[in-house]
Amino acid sequence: MAEHRVTCIPGDGIGPEIMAATKVALAATGVRIVWIDMEAGADVMDKYGTPLPQRVIDSIRDTRVAIKGPITTPIGSGFRSVNVALRKELDLYANLRPAVSIPGVKSRFEGVDLVVVRENTEDLYAGVEHMVGKDAAESIKIITRYGSERIARFAFEYARREGRRKVTAVHKANIMKLSDGLFLDVARGMAANYPDIEFEDRIVDNMCMQLVQKPELYDVLLCPNLYGDILSDLCAGLVGGLGVAPGANIGEGIAVFEPVHGSAPKYAGLDKADPTALILSAVLMLGHLGETEAAQVLFEAVRQVIGEGEHVTYDLGGRAGTAEMGRAVAERVERLRK
Ligand code: NAD
């Protein structure tokens, strides 16, 4: 059996606890992973003089695959977000956020199966902002043909590979005729290369309404950065919230898997946080590594443990701690493999 080298960044806050639970669940799959453990975040500032030591980036460049827990970004401290820095440094241009209903997770909808494909480097996140005098500020929205093409291609390739039927481009091209207009034009042009995948577009405000009324009509949502950020939280809400929302940041031959949620500092060290979002991020990672069967088994184990509701954390209506839920998933993986 192949051996995979994976960089592991537990992060801070609840990160180390949910990572430990995820490693227990992953070990049960039998997939051979050599972990390269790396520290990053607020806790390592004193030790390395930076929250993102160069060795972390070097390790990810070397292993090409990483799994990461959340990292705190203190507000107003001049501390640059490690998460944004990593995405920029490694040019992880595609942010993939699936939102899938899991029976047993309380939510208003059933049968939701959506994927947000969010452009991760441009738009209002390019960081081009300035004051105009002291009473006005400008943030510049940057959309390029290059950035739009690679994310559109990614969305259609993903749809084809995963057997999905439709890509919906999300925009506000009726108002931002040039920037969002370019994004939409490029998406339309790309769609012509994929006649097997249905294509449509929606204006972002209408998209929000449609998603909360009939989410089952949608499949892959192709979004510029800001709309993707907002819609992915909305979609996480459709299936029960942040505790169960996995994610991946993907570049050319390189991928970092991480949950959508943050470091939830108030639960740090309490063995309380839900490890599901990180375990589901590990499911995506197994798929990326070509370990399809293990990915399916791990996903099914999570579904069963949540469905039974006995060994689940507080947010899923249970009394289990993080470690207990991780062990329950691991035991179920072992049973399913027999
Ligand atoms: P958060 O996602 O950390 O927490 C919001 C609330 O959601 C928590 O208080 C908790 O009630 C709940 N929650 C989140 N994850 C949970 C889990 N696994 N199990 C159970 N409940 C969970 O969001 P925040 O409070 O806005 O951010 C805290 C810190 O995390 C900030 O410094 C922020 O910058 C950072 N952050 C990091 C990432 C990342 O590393 N990718 C992403 C988002 C936020």
Residues whose N, C-alpha, C, O or C-beta is under 5 A from the ligand:
A	BS01	NAD	G69 P70 I71 T72 T73 P74 N83 L242 G243 P259 V260 H261 G262 S263 A264 A273 D274 D315
